[in-house]
Amino acid sequence: MIRVREIRFWTAIIVMILSGLAIGSGATGLSLALAERSADAASAATALAPFVGDSLVGDVAARAAARLARPRSPVEAETLAGQLLSQAPLSSGAWLDLAIARREAGEPAETVAAALAMSTTTGPNELRFMTARAKFALPFWKSLPPDVQHAVIADLVGGWAGIDPGARTKLRTMLSSAPEGTVEAMRTALLLNGGDDAAAVDAALLPAAPPSSERVEPGELSGTDGADDVSSDLGRASPDQRN
């Protein structure tokens, strides 16, 4: 029979190992952040190369290196995104990079939506990507397939806190001149999403719904006012007129 003291001993060992791994990953992430901050277009590949092969931060390092390299054309950006995905097919950020590159390259909307959908599938609750997807996709939201529209609305609500005031103003201005029906469709999608956060996004982002030009009184719906008017007219009529 295993003694209680032995169980406690091995439990303590496991806890220490896990703690060490957590500390190590945190230190690696901090080192990557510092290297990324000090790197530029010329030194990005060299500065971030030691992190690209890391199992924990390799994907982030590869995307950072590609971003800092500043591709000269959408085609180059698409190629880099494809290379990242060949190494990390579940990278939500790389799928988003691919969607952005495809749109900038003027590729069909279906291919842009497909890459955007993959970004949502692989990273549905990552705040930074939710924010980035919403900012990227809102300008052409009306042209997306219904399921991708729904995902973008979820990103907008979930990532709203990460959208800075300047970007919110730009989105609000863009939506004020959006094609007819866009705001109404987006408001309906927010309503279906539900929750106080969706209502807050609606109030802060979408133009106010125009007030109704005509007010319908209860009597107009039931028809009682019209009947009373007819009765009053008959009551005021002379006996000859009644006959």
C-alpha positions in Angstrom: 0.0 0.0 0.0 1.3 3.4 -0.9 1.8 5.6 2.1 0.2 9.0 2.4 3.6 10.5 2.9 4.8 9.1 -0.4 1.7 10.5 -2.2 2.4 13.9 -0.8 6.0 13.7 -1.8 5.2 12.9 -5.5 2.4 15.4 -5.6 4.9 18.1 -4.5 7.4 17.0 -7.1 4.7 17.2 -9.9 3.6 20.7 -8.7 7.2 21.9 -8.7 7.7 20.6 -12.3 4.6 22.2 -13.5 5.5 25.5 -11.8 8.9 25.3 -13.4 7.4 24.8 -16.9 5.1 27.8 -16.3 7.9 30.0 -15.2 10.0 28.9 -18.2 7.3 29.6 -20.7 6.7 33.0 -19.1 10.4 33.8 -19.4 10.5 32.7 -23.0 7.5 34.9 -23.8 9.1 37.9 -22.1 12.3 37.4 -24.0 10.4 37.2 -27.3 8.5 40.4 -26.5 11.8 42.2 -25.8 13.4 40.9 -29.0 10.3 41.9 -31.1 10.3 45.3 -29.6 13.9 46.0 -30.5 13.8 44.4 -33.9 13.2 46.2 -37.2 12.7 45.2 -40.8 16.4 44.5 -41.4 17.0 42.6 -38.2 13.7 40.8 -37.6 14.6 37.5 -39.1 17.9 37.2 -37.2 16.5 38.6 -33.9 13.5 36.3 -33.8 15.0 33.2 -35.4 15.9 31.6 -31.9 12.2 31.6 -31.0 10.7 30.3 -34.2 11.4 26.7 -33.4 10.0 26.9 -29.8 7.0 24.8 -29.2 5.3 27.4 -27.1 6.0 30.7 -28.9 7.2 29.6 -32.3 4.0 30.5 -34.1 3.9 34.0 -32.5 7.6 34.6 -33.3 7.1 33.5 -37.0 4.2 35.9 -37.4 6.1 38.7 -35.8 9.1 38.2 -38.1 6.8 38.2 -41.1 5.0 41.3 -40.0 8.3 43.2 -39.3 9.7 42.2 -42.6 7.0 44.4 -44.2 6.3 42.4 -47.4 6.4 44.7 -50.5 3.2 43.3 -52.1 0.0 41.4 -51.1 1.4 38.4 -53.1 4.4 38.2 -50.9 2.3 38.6 -47.8 0.1 35.7 -49.0 3.2 33.6 -49.6 4.5 34.3 -46.1 1.1 33.4 -44.6 1.0 30.2 -46.5 4.5 29.3 -45.3 3.4 30.0 -41.7 0.3 27.8 -42.1 2.4 24.9 -43.5 4.3 25.0 -40.2 1.3 25.8 -37.9 -2.0 24.9 -39.6 -3.9 25.8 -36.5 -2.6 29.3 -36.2 -5.6 31.7 -36.0 -3.3 34.7 -36.7 -1.8 33.2 -39.8 -5.2 32.4 -41.2 -6.2 36.1 -40.6 -3.0 37.2 -42.3 -3.9 35.1 -45.3 -7.4 36.6 -45.4 -6.0 40.1 -45.3 -3.4 39.3 -48.0 -6.1 37.8 -50.3 -8.3 40.8 -50.0 -5.5 43.2 -50.7 -4.5 41.1 -53.7 -8.1 41.4 -55.0 -8.8 37.7 -54.9 -12.5 36.4 -55.0 -14.6 37.2 -51.9 -15.1 33.4 -51.4 -11.4 32.8 -50.7 -11.2 35.7 -48.3 -14.2 34.5 -46.4 -12.8 30.9 -46.3 -9.5 32.1 -44.7 -11.5 34.3 -42.3 -13.7 31.4 -41.3 -10.6 29.3 -40.6 -9.2 32.0 -38.4 -12.5 32.1 -36.4 -12.5 28.3 -36.2 -9.0 27.9 -34.9 -9.1 30.9 -32.5 -12.7 31.8 -31.6 -12.0 33.3 -28.2 -8.6 34.9 -28.5 -9.2 38.6 -27.8 -6.5 40.1 -30.0 -7.7 38.1 -33.0 -11.3 38.8 -32.3 -10.6 42.5 -32.3 -8.4 42.2 -35.5 -11.0 40.1 -37.4 -13.8 42.6 -36.5 -11.8 45.6 -37.6 -10.8 43.8 -40.8 -14.2 42.3 -41.8 -16.8 45.0 -40.8 -16.2 47.1 -44.0 -17.4 44.3 -46.2 -19.5 42.4 -43.7 -22.7 42.5 -45.8 -20.9 40.5 -48.6 -19.9 37.7 -46.3 -21.7 34.3 -46.1 -24.3 34.2 -43.2 -22.2 31.9 -41.0 -19.1 34.2 -41.3 -21.3 37.2 -40.7 -22.4 35.7 -37.4 -18.8 34.9 -36.5 -17.7 38.5 -37.2 -20.5 39.8 -35.0 -19.4 37.5 -32.2 -15.9 38.8 -32.7 -17.1 42.4 -32.6 -19.0 41.9 -29.3 -16.3 39.8 -27.7 -13.4 42.0 -29.0 -15.1 45.4 -28.5 -13.0 46.2 -25.5 -9.8 45.8 -27.6 -10.9 48.3 -30.3 -9.3 51.7 -29.5 -11.5 54.8 -29.6 -9.9 56.0 -32.9 -10.7 52.7 -34.6 -14.3 52.8 -33.2 -14.7 56.3 -34.7 -13.5 55.1 -38.1 -15.9 52.1 -38.0 -18.8 54.3 -37.0 -18.0 56.7 -39.9 -17.8 53.8 -42.3 -21.1 52.4 -41.2 -22.8 55.7 -41.5 -22.3 55.6 -45.3 -22.7 51.8 -45.7 -24.9 50.4 -48.4 -28.6 50.3 -47.8 -29.7 47.6 -45.5 -26.2 47.0 -43.9 -26.9 48.8 -40.6 -30.3 47.1 -40.3 -28.9 43.7 -40.9 -26.1 44.3 -38.5 -28.5 45.5 -35.8 -30.5 42.4 -36.3 -27.4 40.2 -36.0 -26.4 42.0 -32.7 -29.9 41.5 -31.4 -29.7 37.8 -32.1 -26.3 37.6 -30.5 -28.0 39.0 -27.3 -26.6 40.2 -24.1 -25.7 43.6 -22.6 -22.4 43.7 -24.5 -24.2 43.4 -27.9 -26.6 46.2 -26.9 -23.6 48.4 -25.9 -21.9 47.8 -29.2 -25.2 48.7 -31.0 -25.5 51.9 -29.1 -21.9 52.9 -29.6 -21.2 51.8 -33.1 -24.4 51.8 -35.3 -26.2 55.0 -36.4 -29.4 55.5 -34.5 -32.6 54.2 -36.1 -34.6 57.0 -37.7 -37.8 57.9 -35.7 -41.1 56.8 -37.2 -42.8 59.7 -39.1 -46.3 58.5 -38.2 -47.6 57.5 -34.8 -50.3 54.9 -34.7 -52.9 55.5 -32.0 -54.6 52.5 -30.4 -58.0 53.6 -31.8 -56.6 53.6 -35.3 -55.8 49.9 -35.0 -59.2 48.9 -33.6 -61.2 51.2 -35.8 -63.4 52.5 -32.8 -62.6 56.2 -33.5 -64.0 55.9 -37.0 -67.2 54.2 -35.7 -67.6 56.9 -33.1 -67.3 59.6 -35.8 -70.0 57.9 -37.9 -72.3 57.6 -34.9 -71.8 61.3 -34.0 -72.5 62.3 -37.6 -75.8 60.3 -37.5 -76.7 61.8 -34.2 -76.3 65.4 -35.5 -78.2 64.7 -38.7 -81.8 66.0 -39.1 -84.8 63.6 -39.1 -85.1 64.1 -42.9 -81.5 63.3 -43.5 -81.9 60.1 -41.4 -84.6 58.8 -43.6 
